[in-house]
Amino acid sequence: MDIDAIVKGRRSIRKYQPQEVSRQILEDILATALWAPSGSNRQDWEVIAVRGEKRDQLVAIVEGAKHHIQPNLEKLFPEKIIQLSMQFFKDLGGAPAVLLVYIPCKESQCETAQDKRGRFRPDVQHFDRLLSAAALIQNLLLTAHAHGLGTCWMVGPKYVEEKINDLFGMTDKELVSIIPIGYPDQTPPAPPRKEGVIRWEGF
Ligand SMILES: Cc1cc2nc3c(=O)[nH]c(=O)nc-3n(C[C@H](O)[C@H](O)[C@H](O)COP(=O)(O)O)c2cc1C
């Protein structure tokens, strides 16, 4: 697949086959994804790959985000989409594995050390880390798609972040997103992309 086909062909997958994804395949995907750029090349992200019992416990926790998310969706989408979305939060579409991406907490929350070189204000450093994690996640989605796997980038589970962090013993990290991963059991149509978002100057 060329890069154009990979980028345009990736979809958010919300229904998965029960077939397991081997650790080897996940290792290959992560090894590629971790070539993402990062602010000052810090690479201070952490990925947790989960399956089995812990995955089941995670799914049960994520279901608790439903009642936070539903009111927001009701403002934006028709009933059918809301029901599908709620079902996805209930079971993560049956995805056999889930990846979680973490970055260090904001300094004000849980870090005492100052940047000795004083190059970044803490919030700027946090901004860098978030953007770097987003680059890693997009690499992950695209590489998984190139391997025939489906994914869905999810921020909704942030509503139940504390419980997720407790499950994985994360005391000093912030959850950026979770990404269910598995072999797709659906081929959703591509949601249209907005036009008119580019301003050309001097062309
Ligand atoms: C930052 C971010 C957060 C997202 N959070 C969720 C989420 O919580 N639940 C969900 O079902 N999809 C989530 N998505 C997926 C988007 O709904 C999806 O990317 C968008 O509708 C476009 O569809 P596509 O990915 O198939 O191109 C998220 C995507 C991004 C980039």
The ligand as an ORCA input file, in Angstrom:
! r2SCAN-3c Opt
* xyz 0 1
  C      -8.407     13.028     19.510
  C      -9.452     12.024     19.071
  C     -10.347     11.515     20.001
  C     -11.292     10.551     19.617
  N     -12.094      9.984     20.587
  C     -12.992      9.048     20.219
  C     -13.773      8.407     21.215
  O     -13.655      8.669     22.409
  N     -14.661      7.460     20.809
  C     -14.809      7.120     19.489
  O     -15.626      6.252     19.183
  N     -14.069      7.708     18.521
  C     -13.165      8.659     18.846
  N     -12.367      9.239     17.887
  C     -12.500      8.837     16.467
  C     -13.215      9.900     15.610
  O     -14.596      9.874     15.888
  C     -12.925      9.599     14.119
  O     -11.551      9.691     13.884
  C     -13.656     10.556     13.170
  O     -15.044     10.397     13.278
  C     -13.245     10.322     11.695
  O     -13.476      8.974     11.315
  P     -12.291      8.057     10.762
  O     -11.291      7.877     11.884
  O     -12.922      6.741     10.357
  O     -11.652      8.733      9.582
  C     -11.396     10.155     18.245
  C     -10.485     10.682     17.318
  C      -9.512     11.588     17.724
  C      -8.497     12.102     16.716
*
